[in-house]
Amino acid sequence: MVNEQDFLAAYDPRDYPAIAVTVDVVALTIRDGALHLLLIRRGEQPYAGHWALPGGFVRPDEDLAGAARRELAEETGLGDDRLGRVHLEQLASYGAPERDPRMRIVSVAHLAFAPDLPDAAAGTDADEAVWLPVSGLANRELAFDHRQIVADGLERARSKLEYTPLATRFLGPEFTIGELRSVYETVWGQPLHAGNFHRKVLSVPGFVESTGASTERGGSRGGPRARLYRAGDAQLLHPALLRPAREEAVR
């Protein structure tokens, strides 16, 4: 059997079909009480002029997560200090043979979300970058297979709010239960019963913990000041906070 050194010396990657790897980022944030998605208008072919997710080819000196962070930083202007507050996770891989007209390209999509992400700023290969309300996606034609990637990213975000405390990543260091409920309502796209939600949140060990402080003022309709909470140390929510339709299905 040939040894590894001799094998690598004789190995020629040109014996195999060329393939490239890209990353695409489904970046979500809440702006003006609505869930928004970061999109760019492509300035180059293919799909010039079409809307697409921020993304690009993985450079030889970076890993997948590093490439996703770089692409996100280029379109948002986030520095390393604020980029560290962004939750970033690998979503899925997309490798249909004809998904890109240039060559065989596999995209490793990532999901990112954080509070108060800044206005978008188009990078070097984009004509425009915008935060678009998710409710307005139906009117936009997306490049490549990005509509499917967006759909998968939205479902991942919605499901993760059921069984992880990641909703707190849409908020600042301190928040009220009402503000946390607003995140769930915005991401899930449906209203929740305030009392039931409050009870469920406080019944999950490690989800949130009290700061011992309260808001400076009561609610918009008056009343007592709301208690302030911070994210707890739980990694998973048990019991989970199921979406109303799923909760009805398991009863």
C-alpha positions in Angstrom: 0.0 0.0 0.0 1.3 3.4 -0.9 2.2 5.7 2.0 0.4 9.0 2.6 3.3 11.2 1.6 3.6 9.5 -1.8 -0.1 9.5 -2.3 -0.4 13.2 -1.7 2.6 13.9 -3.9 0.8 12.2 -6.8 -2.7 13.5 -6.0 -4.1 15.9 -8.6 -7.4 17.6 -7.7 -8.0 18.3 -11.4 -8.9 14.7 -11.7 -12.2 15.6 -10.0 -15.1 17.9 -11.0 -14.6 21.5 -9.7 -16.8 22.5 -6.8 -16.9 25.7 -4.7 -18.3 26.5 -1.3 -20.2 29.7 -0.3 -22.0 30.9 2.8 -25.3 32.7 2.9 -26.7 34.4 6.0 -30.3 34.6 7.1 -29.9 37.6 9.4 -33.0 38.6 11.5 -33.7 41.4 13.8 -36.7 43.3 15.2 -37.2 46.8 14.0 -40.2 49.0 14.8 -42.0 46.0 16.3 -41.7 43.8 13.2 -39.3 41.0 12.2 -36.9 42.1 9.5 -34.6 40.2 7.2 -31.4 41.5 5.7 -31.3 41.5 1.9 -28.9 42.8 -0.7 -29.6 43.8 -4.3 -27.0 42.0 -6.4 -24.7 44.3 -8.4 -23.1 41.5 -10.5 -24.1 38.6 -12.6 -25.6 36.1 -12.2 -29.0 37.5 -11.0 -27.8 41.1 -11.3 -30.5 43.3 -9.9 -32.2 40.5 -7.9 -32.6 40.5 -4.2 -30.5 37.9 -2.3 -29.2 37.0 1.1 -25.8 38.4 2.0 -23.1 35.8 1.3 -20.1 34.9 -0.8 -17.3 32.5 -1.4 -15.4 31.0 1.5 -11.8 32.3 1.4 -8.9 29.8 1.6 -7.8 31.1 5.0 -11.2 31.1 6.8 -13.6 28.5 8.2 -17.4 28.6 7.5 -18.4 30.5 10.6 -15.6 33.1 9.9 -16.9 33.6 6.4 -20.4 34.1 7.6 -19.3 36.6 10.2 -17.3 38.5 7.5 -20.2 38.7 5.1 -22.5 39.9 7.9 -20.1 42.5 9.0 -19.6 43.8 5.4 -23.4 44.4 5.0 -24.1 45.8 8.5 -20.9 47.6 9.4 -20.7 45.8 12.7 -17.4 45.8 14.4 -16.0 42.9 16.4 -17.4 44.3 19.6 -21.0 44.3 18.4 -20.6 41.3 16.2 -19.9 39.3 19.3 -23.5 39.9 20.5 -24.9 38.3 17.4 -26.2 34.8 17.7 -24.8 32.8 14.7 -25.4 29.2 14.0 -25.2 26.9 11.0 -28.6 26.4 9.4 -28.2 23.8 6.6 -26.3 23.0 3.4 -27.8 23.5 -0.1 -26.1 21.6 -3.0 -28.6 21.0 -5.8 -26.5 20.6 -9.0 -28.2 23.5 -10.9 -28.7 25.9 -8.0 -26.0 28.3 -9.4 -25.5 28.8 -13.1 -21.8 29.4 -12.8 -20.6 26.0 -11.6 -21.3 23.4 -9.0 -21.5 25.5 -5.8 -22.6 24.3 -2.3 -23.8 26.9 0.1 -23.6 26.5 3.8 -26.3 28.8 5.1 -26.2 30.4 8.6 -28.8 31.9 10.8 -28.0 35.1 12.7 -30.1 37.3 15.0 -29.5 40.1 17.5 -31.2 43.2 18.8 -30.8 46.7 17.4 -28.7 45.8 14.3 -27.7 48.9 12.5 -28.9 50.1 9.1 -27.6 48.0 6.3 -24.7 49.2 4.2 -24.1 47.5 0.8 -20.7 45.8 0.4 -18.5 45.9 -2.6 -20.5 43.4 -4.7 -24.0 44.8 -3.9 -25.9 47.8 -5.2 -28.1 48.1 -2.2 -28.7 46.5 1.2 -31.9 46.8 3.2 -33.7 45.4 6.3 -37.0 44.2 4.8 -40.0 43.2 6.9 -40.6 39.5 6.6 -44.2 40.2 5.8 -43.1 41.9 2.6 -41.1 39.0 1.2 -43.9 37.8 -1.0 -43.4 40.8 -3.3 -39.6 40.2 -3.8 -38.1 37.9 -6.3 -35.0 36.2 -4.7 -31.9 34.9 -6.5 -30.7 31.3 -6.5 -32.6 29.1 -4.0 -32.7 31.9 -1.4 -36.4 31.8 -0.9 -36.1 28.2 0.3 -33.2 29.1 2.5 -35.1 32.0 4.0 -38.1 29.8 4.7 -35.9 27.3 6.4 -34.2 30.0 8.5 -37.5 31.5 9.6 -38.8 28.0 10.7 -35.5 27.4 12.6 -35.8 30.7 14.4 -39.4 30.1 15.3 -38.8 26.6 16.5 -35.7 27.6 18.5 -37.8 30.0 20.5 -39.9 27.1 21.6 -37.1 25.1 23.3 -34.2 27.4 23.8 -33.8 30.8 25.6 -32.6 32.5 22.4 -35.5 35.0 22.4 -33.5 36.9 25.0 -30.9 37.6 22.3 -33.3 39.9 20.6 -33.3 42.0 23.8 -31.0 44.1 25.8 -29.3 43.0 29.0 -32.4 43.8 31.1 -36.0 43.4 29.9 -39.6 43.0 31.1 -41.7 39.9 30.6 -43.9 42.0 28.3 -40.9 42.8 26.1 -40.0 39.2 26.0 -43.5 38.3 25.0 -43.3 40.9 22.2 -40.3 39.0 20.8 -42.3 35.8 20.7 -45.3 37.5 19.2 -43.2 39.2 16.5 -41.2 36.1 15.5 -44.1 33.7 15.7 -46.4 36.2 14.0 -49.3 35.8 16.4 -50.6 37.3 19.7 -50.1 35.5 23.0 -52.1 35.7 26.2 -50.1 37.9 28.5 -51.0 36.1 31.8 -50.4 32.6 30.4 -47.1 33.7 28.9 -45.9 35.3 32.1 -46.7 32.2 34.1 -45.0 29.9 31.6 -41.8 31.9 31.5 -41.4 32.0 35.2 -42.1 28.3 35.5 -39.1 27.3 33.3 -36.0 26.9 35.4 -33.1 29.1 34.4 -35.0 30.9 31.6 -34.9 34.3 33.2 -33.9 35.7 36.5 -35.0 38.8 38.3 -32.6 41.7 38.6 -34.4 43.0 41.7 -35.2 46.2 39.9 -38.3 47.6 38.1 -39.0 50.0 35.2 -39.0 53.7 36.1 -42.6 54.0 35.0 -45.7 51.9 34.7 -47.2 50.8 31.5 -48.7 53.0 28.8 -52.0 52.7 30.6 -50.6 53.3 34.0 -50.5 50.7 36.7 -47.5 49.4 38.6 -44.0 49.4 37.4 -42.9 46.2 35.6 -40.1 44.0 37.1 -36.9 43.7 35.1 -35.3 40.4 34.3 -32.1 39.2 32.7 -31.3 36.0 30.7 -30.7 33.0 33.0 -28.3 30.2 32.6 -30.6 27.6 31.0 -29.5 26.2 27.6 -32.7 24.4 26.9 -36.3 25.3 28.0 -38.0 22.5 29.9 -40.9 22.6 29.7 -40.8 24.1 26.2 -42.9 27.2 25.2 -44.8 25.7 22.2 -46.5 27.8 19.6 -50.2 27.9 20.2 -51.0 25.6 17.2 -48.5 23.1 18.3 -49.6 23.3 21.9 -53.2 22.5 20.8 -51.9 19.5 18.8 -50.2 17.8 21.7 -53.1 18.2 24.1 
